[in-house]
Amino acid sequence: MPIELDRDIREQAVQSLQRYFTEHMEERIGNIQAGALLGFFLEEIGPVVYNLAVQDVQERLHARVSELDYECHETPFAYWAKAGKRG
């Protein structure tokens, strides 16, 4: 599943890559070069980040689902125990 960015997000990412090269590599990188580099990152490294995010969400969901027993548990056949306390 390829990772696609909205046009505005892609433009911001390209600008960020250009700024990074200017400030940290002391080298200018053009719009086309930055776009190609972004495309490479999305195709090559993006799936790793995506898979880690999915794994994190799965772990969180499993933790929440395991808590359902405690949060949503109702004791069956509790009428008589409650009735004994009343009268």
Biopython code that builds the backbone (N, CA, C, O; Angstrom):
import numpy as np
from Bio.PDB.StructureBuilder import StructureBuilder

atoms = [
    (1, "MET", "N", (0.847, -1.172, 0.000)),
    (1, "MET", "CA", (0.000, 0.000, 0.000)),
    (1, "MET", "C", (0.895, 1.238, 0.000)),
    (1, "MET", "O", (1.514, 1.558, 1.015)),
    (2, "PRO", "N", (0.964, 1.922, -1.114)),
    (2, "PRO", "CA", (1.828, 3.103, -1.175)),
    (2, "PRO", "C", (1.318, 4.222, -0.274)),
    (2, "PRO", "O", (0.114, 4.379, -0.071)),
    (3, "ILE", "N", (2.239, 4.976, 0.250)),
    (3, "ILE", "CA", (1.901, 6.092, 1.123)),
    (3, "ILE", "C", (1.795, 7.345, 0.252)),
    (3, "ILE", "O", (2.766, 7.761, -0.381)),
    (4, "GLU", "N", (0.627, 7.922, 0.232)),
    (4, "GLU", "CA", (0.368, 9.125, -0.560)),
    (4, "GLU", "C", (0.142, 10.300, 0.383)),
    (4, "GLU", "O", (-0.548, 10.175, 1.395)),
    (5, "LEU", "N", (0.719, 11.418, 0.045)),
    (5, "LEU", "CA", (0.541, 12.638, 0.831)),
    (5, "LEU", "C", (-0.362, 13.598, 0.077)),
    (5, "LEU", "O", (-0.318, 13.666, -1.152)),
    (6, "ASP", "N", (-1.177, 14.338, 0.809)),
    (6, "ASP", "CA", (-1.954, 15.408, 0.201)),
    (6, "ASP", "C", (-0.984, 16.427, -0.402)),
    (6, "ASP", "O", (0.163, 16.543, 0.032)),
    (7, "ARG", "N", (-1.452, 17.147, -1.385)),
    (7, "ARG", "CA", (-0.592, 18.094, -2.090)),
    (7, "ARG", "C", (0.033, 19.118, -1.146)),
    (7, "ARG", "O", (1.229, 19.395, -1.237)),
    (8, "ASP", "N", (-0.769, 19.681, -0.242)),
    (8, "ASP", "CA", (-0.239, 20.690, 0.690)),
    (8, "ASP", "C", (0.819, 20.099, 1.616)),
    (8, "ASP", "O", (1.847, 20.721, 1.882)),
    (9, "ILE", "N", (0.552, 18.900, 2.099)),
    (9, "ILE", "CA", (1.518, 18.239, 2.995)),
    (9, "ILE", "C", (2.805, 17.936, 2.239)),
    (9, "ILE", "O", (3.901, 18.126, 2.765)),
    (10, "ARG", "N", (2.668, 17.467, 1.011)),
    (10, "ARG", "CA", (3.852, 17.154, 0.196)),
    (10, "ARG", "C", (4.691, 18.415, -0.026)),
    (10, "ARG", "O", (5.917, 18.371, 0.080)),
    (11, "GLU", "N", (4.045, 19.523, -0.330)),
    (11, "GLU", "CA", (4.771, 20.788, -0.538)),
    (11, "GLU", "C", (5.506, 21.214, 0.729)),
    (11, "GLU", "O", (6.648, 21.668, 0.666)),
    (12, "GLN", "N", (4.854, 21.069, 1.869)),
    (12, "GLN", "CA", (5.508, 21.416, 3.136)),
    (12, "GLN", "C", (6.709, 20.503, 3.391)),
    (12, "GLN", "O", (7.750, 20.959, 3.865)),
    (13, "ALA", "N", (6.564, 19.223, 3.078)),
    (13, "ALA", "CA", (7.665, 18.280, 3.277)),
    (13, "ALA", "C", (8.841, 18.609, 2.362)),
    (13, "ALA", "O", (9.995, 18.543, 2.785)),
    (14, "VAL", "N", (8.554, 18.960, 1.121)),
    (14, "VAL", "CA", (9.615, 19.334, 0.175)),
    (14, "VAL", "C", (10.331, 20.579, 0.685)),
    (14, "VAL", "O", (11.561, 20.636, 0.663)),
    (15, "GLN", "N", (9.585, 21.567, 1.138)),
    (15, "GLN", "CA", (10.199, 22.788, 1.674)),
    (15, "GLN", "C", (11.049, 22.477, 2.904)),
    (15, "GLN", "O", (12.116, 23.061, 3.093)),
    (16, "SER", "N", (10.575, 21.566, 3.728)),
    (16, "SER", "CA", (11.328, 21.188, 4.919)),
    (16, "SER", "C", (12.639, 20.507, 4.530)),
    (16, "SER", "O", (13.678, 20.775, 5.134)),
    (17, "LEU", "N", (12.600, 19.634, 3.532)),
    (17, "LEU", "CA", (13.834, 18.984, 3.058)),
    (17, "LEU", "C", (14.808, 20.018, 2.497)),
    (17, "LEU", "O", (16.011, 19.941, 2.746)),
    (18, "GLN", "N", (14.294, 20.970, 1.749)),
    (18, "GLN", "CA", (15.150, 22.018, 1.203)),
    (18, "GLN", "C", (15.806, 22.820, 2.322)),
    (18, "GLN", "O", (16.999, 23.121, 2.268)),
    (19, "ARG", "N", (15.027, 23.157, 3.318)),
    (19, "ARG", "CA", (15.568, 23.925, 4.446)),
    (19, "ARG", "C", (16.612, 23.105, 5.204)),
    (19, "ARG", "O", (17.648, 23.634, 5.606)),
    (20, "TYR", "N", (16.338, 21.814, 5.398)),
    (20, "TYR", "CA", (17.295, 20.945, 6.100)),
    (20, "TYR", "C", (18.637, 20.928, 5.372)),
    (20, "TYR", "O", (19.691, 21.065, 5.994)),
    (21, "PHE", "N", (18.592, 20.760, 4.054)),
    (21, "PHE", "CA", (19.835, 20.731, 3.281)),
    (21, "PHE", "C", (20.577, 22.057, 3.383)),
    (21, "PHE", "O", (21.802, 22.085, 3.502)),
    (22, "THR", "N", (19.833, 23.147, 3.336)),
    (22, "THR", "CA", (20.464, 24.463, 3.420)),
    (22, "THR", "C", (21.125, 24.680, 4.777)),
    (22, "THR", "O", (22.250, 25.175, 4.849)),
    (23, "GLU", "N", (20.432, 24.314, 5.851)),
    (23, "GLU", "CA", (20.926, 24.610, 7.198)),
    (23, "GLU", "C", (21.899, 23.569, 7.744)),
    (23, "GLU", "O", (22.790, 23.920, 8.516)),
    (24, "HIS", "N", (21.756, 22.308, 7.369)),
    (24, "HIS", "CA", (22.587, 21.262, 7.977)),
    (24, "HIS", "C", (23.620, 20.664, 7.035)),
    (24, "HIS", "O", (24.645, 20.152, 7.485)),
    (25, "MET", "N", (23.366, 20.722, 5.751)),
    (25, "MET", "CA", (24.309, 20.149, 4.800)),
    (25, "MET", "C", (25.093, 21.246, 4.091)),
    (25, "MET", "O", (26.000, 20.974, 3.305)),
    (26, "GLU", "N", (24.718, 22.508, 4.388)),
    (26, "GLU", "CA", (25.338, 23.669, 3.764)),
    (26, "GLU", "C", (25.339, 23.528, 2.246)),
    (26, "GLU", "O", (26.315, 23.845, 1.565)),
    (27, "GLU", "N", (24.213, 23.042, 1.748)),
    (27, "GLU", "CA", (24.061, 22.812, 0.323)),
    (27, "GLU", "C", (22.604, 23.063, -0.048)),
    (27, "GLU", "O", (21.694, 22.708, 0.701)),
    (28, "ARG", "N", (22.397, 23.660, -1.174)),
    (28, "ARG", "CA", (21.032, 23.892, -1.631)),
    (28, "ARG", "C", (20.562, 22.684, -2.427)),
    (28, "ARG", "O", (21.333, 22.039, -3.137)),
    (29, "ILE", "N", (19.281, 22.402, -2.288)),
    (29, "ILE", "CA", (18.677, 21.314, -3.046)),
    (29, "ILE", "C", (17.435, 21.879, -3.724)),
    (29, "ILE", "O", (16.658, 22.598, -3.097)),
    (30, "GLY", "N", (17.249, 21.564, -4.974)),
    (30, "GLY", "CA", (16.133, 22.103, -5.730)),
    (30, "GLY", "C", (14.816, 21.419, -5.390)),
    (30, "GLY", "O", (14.784, 20.397, -4.705)),
    (31, "ASN", "N", (13.750, 21.998, -5.878)),
    (31, "ASN", "CA", (12.407, 21.503, -5.636)),
    (31, "ASN", "C", (12.235, 20.082, -6.191)),
    (31, "ASN", "O", (11.665, 19.216, -5.527)),
    (32, "ILE", "N", (12.726, 19.855, -7.396)),
    (32, "ILE", "CA", (12.601, 18.540, -8.024)),
    (32, "ILE", "C", (13.426, 17.502, -7.262)),
    (32, "ILE", "O", (12.965, 16.384, -7.034)),
    (33, "GLN", "N", (14.636, 17.873, -6.873)),
    (33, "GLN", "CA", (15.489, 16.950, -6.112)),
    (33, "GLN", "C", (14.866, 16.613, -4.762)),
    (33, "GLN", "O", (14.866, 15.456, -4.343)),
    (34, "ALA", "N", (14.339, 17.621, -4.090)),
    (34, "ALA", "CA", (13.708, 17.393, -2.783)),
    (34, "ALA", "C", (12.471, 16.515, -2.944)),
    (34, "ALA", "O", (12.217, 15.645, -2.111)),
    (35, "GLY", "N", (11.705, 16.734, -4.001)),
    (35, "GLY", "CA", (10.527, 15.904, -4.258)),
    (35, "GLY", "C", (10.909, 14.456, -4.527)),
    (35, "GLY", "O", (10.241, 13.532, -4.063)),
    (36, "ALA", "N", (11.996, 14.262, -5.285)),
    (36, "ALA", "CA", (12.468, 12.900, -5.569)),
    (36, "ALA", "C", (12.958, 12.226, -4.288)),
    (36, "ALA", "O", (12.690, 11.046, -4.059)),
    (37, "LEU", "N", (13.670, 12.975, -3.463)),
    (37, "LEU", "CA", (14.149, 12.424, -2.194)),
    (37, "LEU", "C", (12.982, 12.059, -1.289)),
    (37, "LEU", "O", (12.995, 11.009, -0.647)),
    (38, "LEU", "N", (11.982, 12.915, -1.236)),
    (38, "LEU", "CA", (10.784, 12.625, -0.451)),
    (38, "LEU", "C", (10.105, 11.363, -0.967)),
    (38, "LEU", "O", (9.701, 10.508, -0.179)),
    (39, "GLY", "N", (9.978, 11.242, -2.279)),
    (39, "GLY", "CA", (9.386, 10.043, -2.868)),
    (39, "GLY", "C", (10.160, 8.787, -2.480)),
    (39, "GLY", "O", (9.562, 7.757, -2.169)),
    (40, "PHE", "N", (11.481, 8.871, -2.497)),
    (40, "PHE", "CA", (12.323, 7.747, -2.086)),
    (40, "PHE", "C", (12.064, 7.386, -0.629)),
    (40, "PHE", "O", (11.876, 6.215, -0.296)),
    (41, "PHE", "N", (12.055, 8.397, 0.239)),
    (41, "PHE", "CA", (11.808, 8.142, 1.666)),
    (41, "PHE", "C", (10.452, 7.483, 1.880)),
    (41, "PHE", "O", (10.333, 6.526, 2.645)),
    (42, "LEU", "N", (9.429, 7.999, 1.200)),
    (42, "LEU", "CA", (8.086, 7.446, 1.368)),
    (42, "LEU", "C", (8.014, 5.995, 0.901)),
    (42, "LEU", "O", (7.349, 5.169, 1.526)),
    (43, "GLU", "N", (8.695, 5.691, -0.191)),
    (43, "GLU", "CA", (8.641, 4.332, -0.724)),
    (43, "GLU", "C", (9.539, 3.370, 0.044)),
    (43, "GLU", "O", (9.169, 2.216, 0.261)),
    (44, "GLU", "N", (10.698, 3.829, 0.449)),
    (44, "GLU", "CA", (11.687, 2.944, 1.067)),
    (44, "GLU", "C", (11.552, 2.854, 2.585)),
    (44, "GLU", "O", (11.633, 1.762, 3.147)),
    (45, "ILE", "N", (11.348, 3.980, 3.246)),
    (45, "ILE", "CA", (11.336, 4.017, 4.704)),
    (45, "ILE", "C", (9.922, 4.170, 5.257)),
    (45, "ILE", "O", (9.644, 3.744, 6.378)),
    (46, "GLY", "N", (9.038, 4.769, 4.484)),
    (46, "GLY", "CA", (7.661, 4.986, 4.910)),
    (46, "GLY", "C", (6.969, 3.730, 5.421)),
    (46, "GLY", "O", (6.323, 3.781, 6.468)),
    (47, "PRO", "N", (7.081, 2.590, 4.711)),
    (47, "PRO", "CA", (6.415, 1.380, 5.189)),
    (47, "PRO", "C", (6.892, 0.916, 6.572)),
    (47, "PRO", "O", (6.111, 0.348, 7.336)),
    (48, "VAL", "N", (8.147, 1.152, 6.891)),
    (48, "VAL", "CA", (8.655, 0.774, 8.213)),
    (48, "VAL", "C", (7.957, 1.603, 9.283)),
    (48, "VAL", "O", (7.508, 1.065, 10.295)),
    (49, "VAL", "N", (7.865, 2.897, 9.063)),
    (49, "VAL", "CA", (7.210, 3.792, 10.021)),
    (49, "VAL", "C", (5.728, 3.443, 10.119)),
    (49, "VAL", "O", (5.162, 3.402, 11.212)),
    (50, "TYR", "N", (5.109, 3.194, 8.975)),
    (50, "TYR", "CA", (3.690, 2.834, 8.941)),
    (50, "TYR", "C", (3.439, 1.547, 9.735)),
    (50, "TYR", "O", (2.516, 1.479, 10.547)),
    (51, "ASN", "N", (4.262, 0.540, 9.491)),
    (51, "ASN", "CA", (4.092, -0.740, 10.197)),
    (51, "ASN", "C", (4.287, -0.591, 11.698)),
    (51, "ASN", "O", (3.574, -1.219, 12.481)),
    (52, "LEU", "N", (5.238, 0.227, 12.105)),
    (52, "LEU", "CA", (5.437, 0.474, 13.539)),
    (52, "LEU", "C", (4.219, 1.176, 14.140)),
    (52, "LEU", "O", (3.813, 0.865, 15.260)),
    (53, "ALA", "N", (3.647, 2.107, 13.410)),
    (53, "ALA", "CA", (2.451, 2.812, 13.897)),
    (53, "ALA", "C", (1.282, 1.838, 14.030)),
    (53, "ALA", "O", (0.547, 1.879, 15.017)),
    (54, "VAL", "N", (1.111, 0.970, 13.045)),
    (54, "VAL", "CA", (0.035, -0.020, 13.113)),
    (54, "VAL", "C", (0.254, -0.952, 14.295)),
    (54, "VAL", "O", (-0.692, -1.285, 15.009)),
    (55, "GLN", "N", (1.491, -1.374, 14.503)),
    (55, "GLN", "CA", (1.808, -2.248, 15.641)),
    (55, "GLN", "C", (1.499, -1.561, 16.962)),
    (55, "GLN", "O", (0.958, -2.183, 17.876)),
    (56, "ASP", "N", (1.841, -0.282, 17.068)),
    (56, "ASP", "CA", (1.559, 0.485, 18.282)),
    (56, "ASP", "C", (0.056, 0.576, 18.528)),
    (56, "ASP", "O", (-0.400, 0.406, 19.658)),
    (57, "VAL", "N", (-0.703, 0.839, 17.486)),
    (57, "VAL", "CA", (-2.162, 0.925, 17.623)),
    (57, "VAL", "C", (-2.734, -0.428, 18.031)),
    (57, "VAL", "O", (-3.622, -0.489, 18.881)),
    (58, "GLN", "N", (-2.239, -1.512, 17.438)),
    (58, "GLN", "CA", (-2.712, -2.847, 17.800)),
    (58, "GLN", "C", (-2.467, -3.131, 19.279)),
    (58, "GLN", "O", (-3.345, -3.651, 19.967)),
    (59, "GLU", "N", (-1.282, -2.792, 19.767)),
    (59, "GLU", "CA", (-0.964, -3.015, 21.180)),
    (59, "GLU", "C", (-1.905, -2.215, 22.081)),
    (59, "GLU", "O", (-2.387, -2.724, 23.093)),
    (60, "ARG", "N", (-2.161, -0.975, 21.712)),
    (60, "ARG", "CA", (-3.059, -0.147, 22.509)),
    (60, "ARG", "C", (-4.482, -0.686, 22.494)),
    (60, "ARG", "O", (-5.163, -0.695, 23.520)),
    (61, "LEU", "N", (-4.928, -1.138, 21.317)),
    (61, "LEU", "CA", (-6.274, -1.697, 21.223)),
    (61, "LEU", "C", (-6.394, -2.992, 22.013)),
    (61, "LEU", "O", (-7.399, -3.214, 22.688)),
    (62, "HIS", "N", (-5.377, -3.851, 21.937)),
    (62, "HIS", "CA", (-5.405, -5.092, 22.707)),
    (62, "HIS", "C", (-5.471, -4.795, 24.211)),
    (62, "HIS", "O", (-6.183, -5.472, 24.952)),
    (63, "ALA", "N", (-4.729, -3.785, 24.648)),
    (63, "ALA", "CA", (-4.759, -3.415, 26.063)),
    (63, "ALA", "C", (-6.158, -2.938, 26.461)),
    (63, "ALA", "O", (-6.672, -3.311, 27.516)),
    (64, "ARG", "N", (-6.764, -2.118, 25.615)),
    (64, "ARG", "CA", (-8.116, -1.620, 25.922)),
    (64, "ARG", "C", (-9.143, -2.750, 25.899)),
    (64, "ARG", "O", (-10.030, -2.802, 26.751)),
    (65, "VAL", "N", (-9.027, -3.650, 24.928)),
    (65, "VAL", "CA", (-9.969, -4.763, 24.835)),
    (65, "VAL", "C", (-9.827, -5.678, 26.044)),
    (65, "VAL", "O", (-10.825, -6.189, 26.553)),
    (66, "SER", "N", (-8.610, -5.889, 26.503)),
    (66, "SER", "CA", (-8.418, -6.753, 27.668)),
    (66, "SER", "C", (-9.023, -6.142, 28.933)),
    (66, "SER", "O", (-9.342, -6.868, 29.874)),
    (67, "GLU", "N", (-9.184, -4.819, 28.965)),
    (67, "GLU", "CA", (-9.795, -4.145, 30.108)),
    (67, "GLU", "C", (-11.317, -4.226, 30.090)),
    (67, "GLU", "O", (-11.964, -3.919, 31.091)),
    (68, "LEU", "N", (-11.890, -4.633, 28.968)),
    (68, "LEU", "CA", (-13.346, -4.697, 28.863)),
    (68, "LEU", "C", (-13.954, -5.657, 29.880)),
    (68, "LEU", "O", (-15.040, -5.398, 30.397)),
    (69, "ASP", "N", (-13.272, -6.757, 30.172)),
    (69, "ASP", "CA", (-13.781, -7.701, 31.165)),
    (69, "ASP", "C", (-14.027, -7.019, 32.507)),
    (69, "ASP", "O", (-15.016, -7.300, 33.183)),
    (70, "TYR", "N", (-13.127, -6.127, 32.885)),
    (70, "TYR", "CA", (-13.251, -5.456, 34.175)),
    (70, "TYR", "C", (-14.256, -4.312, 34.120)),
    (70, "TYR", "O", (-15.043, -4.122, 35.047)),
    (71, "GLU", "N", (-14.225, -3.556, 33.035)),
    (71, "GLU", "CA", (-15.080, -2.380, 32.923)),
    (71, "GLU", "C", (-16.536, -2.733, 32.634)),
    (71, "GLU", "O", (-17.446, -2.031, 33.076)),
    (72, "CYS", "N", (-16.753, -3.802, 31.905)),
    (72, "CYS", "CA", (-18.107, -4.112, 31.429)),
    (72, "CYS", "C", (-18.650, -5.406, 32.019)),
    (72, "CYS", "O", (-19.654, -5.925, 31.530)),
    (73, "HIS", "N", (-18.033, -5.925, 33.025)),
    (73, "HIS", "CA", (-18.470, -7.202, 33.601)),
    (73, "HIS", "C", (-19.668, -6.997, 34.528)),
    (73, "HIS", "O", (-19.683, -6.090, 35.360)),
    (74, "GLU", "N", (-20.642, -7.836, 34.370)),
    (74, "GLU", "CA", (-21.802, -7.856, 35.258)),
    (74, "GLU", "C", (-21.893, -9.261, 35.846)),
    (74, "GLU", "O", (-21.798, -10.253, 35.124)),
    (75, "THR", "N", (-22.074, -9.335, 37.139)),
    (75, "THR", "CA", (-22.196, -10.622, 37.805)),
    (75, "THR", "C", (-23.572, -11.212, 37.494)),
    (75, "THR", "O", (-24.593, -10.558, 37.707)),
    (76, "PRO", "N", (-23.597, -12.436, 36.995)),
    (76, "PRO", "CA", (-24.890, -13.050, 36.701)),
    (76, "PRO", "C", (-25.557, -13.564, 37.982)),
    (76, "PRO", "O", (-24.888, -13.833, 38.980)),
    (77, "PHE", "N", (-26.843, -13.690, 37.934)),
    (77, "PHE", "CA", (-27.649, -14.234, 39.033)),
    (77, "PHE", "C", (-27.407, -13.493, 40.343)),
    (77, "PHE", "O", (-27.250, -14.107, 41.398)),
    (78, "ALA", "N", (-27.380, -12.180, 40.261)),
    (78, "ALA", "CA", (-27.105, -11.352, 41.437)),
    (78, "ALA", "C", (-28.386, -10.865, 42.122)),
    (78, "ALA", "O", (-28.320, -10.188, 43.148)),
    (79, "TYR", "N", (-29.521, -11.199, 41.572)),
    (79, "TYR", "CA", (-30.778, -10.708, 42.122)),
    (79, "TYR", "C", (-30.941, -11.102, 43.579)),
    (79, "TYR", "O", (-31.253, -10.257, 44.419)),
    (80, "TRP", "N", (-30.733, -12.382, 43.889)),
    (80, "TRP", "CA", (-30.986, -12.862, 45.242)),
    (80, "TRP", "C", (-29.977, -12.321, 46.241)),
    (80, "TRP", "O", (-30.299, -12.110, 47.410)),
    (81, "ALA", "N", (-28.760, -12.101, 45.777)),
    (81, "ALA", "CA", (-27.769, -11.510, 46.674)),
    (81, "ALA", "C", (-28.172, -10.087, 47.040)),
    (81, "ALA", "O", (-27.992, -9.660, 48.181)),
    (82, "LYS", "N", (-28.711, -9.361, 46.082)),
    (82, "LYS", "CA", (-29.182, -7.995, 46.334)),
    (82, "LYS", "C", (-30.470, -8.025, 47.152)),
    (82, "LYS", "O", (-30.660, -7.197, 48.044)),
    (83, "ALA", "N", (-31.347, -8.969, 46.853)),
    (83, "ALA", "CA", (-32.630, -9.061, 47.558)),
    (83, "ALA", "C", (-32.414, -9.423, 49.022)),
    (83, "ALA", "O", (-33.160, -8.964, 49.887)),
    (84, "GLY", "N", (-31.404, -10.241, 49.310)),
    (84, "GLY", "CA", (-31.114, -10.612, 50.692)),
    (84, "GLY", "C", (-30.682, -9.438, 51.515)),
    (84, "GLY", "O", (-30.935, -9.394, 52.719)),
    (85, "LYS", "N", (-30.031, -8.480, 50.890)),
    (85, "LYS", "CA", (-29.587, -7.283, 51.596)),
    (85, "LYS", "C", (-30.751, -6.348, 51.890)),
    (85, "LYS", "O", (-30.709, -5.572, 52.844)),
    (86, "ARG", "N", (-31.791, -6.428, 51.061)),
    (86, "ARG", "CA", (-32.947, -5.542, 51.225)),
    (86, "ARG", "C", (-33.855, -6.009, 52.347)),
    (86, "ARG", "O", (-34.410, -5.199, 53.089)),
    (87, "GLY", "N", (-33.995, -7.260, 52.460)),
    (87, "GLY", "CA", (-35.034, -7.643, 53.382)),
    (87, "GLY", "C", (-34.642, -8.801, 54.163)),
    (87, "GLY", "O", (-35.411, -9.268, 55.004)),
]
sb = StructureBuilder()
sb.init_structure("model")
sb.init_model(0)
sb.init_chain("A")
sb.init_seg("    ")
for serial, (resi, resn, name, xyz) in enumerate(atoms, 1):
    if name == "N":
        sb.init_residue(resn, " ", resi, " ")
    sb.init_atom(name, np.array(xyz, "f"), 0.0, 1.0, " ", f" {name:<3s}", serial, name[0])
structure = sb.get_structure()
